[in-house]
Amino acid sequence: MTRIKDAESWCLFNPKDVPGLSSVYGDEFDELYVDYEADKTISKQKVPAKDLWNAILECQVKTGGPYMVFKDSVNCAL
């Protein structure tokens, strides 16, 4: 949200290139994300954070769900 407010960009990564990023949160996520973002050897696509946020909101409005669902062990049938 800080990057949206500050009109900055957000990087999209291939999850295979950024191990551990999906399993941390808070300050630990911020630190790891910035490290991966600065790494020139990792392929990434920069997009304006506000555009990404608007795309997420548009999808939520179209599907009627006021939430985001992630594929993880909680949401997968065993």
N, C-alpha and C positions, 0 to 999 in steps of 0.2 A: 504494500500500500504506500510505502514511503516513495518508491520509485514512480508511482502514478502521480502522487501529490507533487513531486519535484520534476515531473515531465521528463523522466529518464527512460532509458531502454531496459529491456529484460532479455536475457539470453535463453534460447531454447537449445537444450543439449540432447544428444542421444544418451539414454540412460546407461548404456554399456560403457560410455566414455567417462562417466562421473560416478564411480562406485561410492556408495555410502550416502549420497545426497538425499535419497528418498527415505532414509531411515533416521534422519536427524531433524531437529526443529529449533526455533528460537535463535539465540546467539550462535549456537554451534552451526546451524544451517547457514546463517548469514556469513560466517567466517569461511566455511567450506565453499559456498556458492561464489564468493568473491575470489577465492583462490582458483577455482575452476574457470571463472570468467577471465582471469588474468593469464591463464595458461595458454600460450600460443599454439601448443601442439593439439589442443582439443578443438574439434570442429563444433561450431556453434552458429546459430542464426540470431541476430539481434533484431528485436522488434520494439516499437514504442510500447511501453508498459500500459499506457492508457488504451491503445488499440487492442491489446490482448485482453484487458479487463472488459472492454466493450463487447468483444466477441464472446467472452464467457457469459456475460449478462444476456446478450442476445439469444444464445443457445438456451439459457435457463428460461427465458420468457417463452420461446418457441415450444419447448418441451413441457412447460407447465410445472417444472420442478424447481422450487426455490432452494436447491441444494446441489452440491456436486458429489458424485459417487466415484470413488477410486477403486481400481482393481487391486485388492489385497486379500490377505487370508480371511479377513472378517466378512468380506462381501462375496467370496467364492464358495460355491457349494462343494462339499467334500465328497 
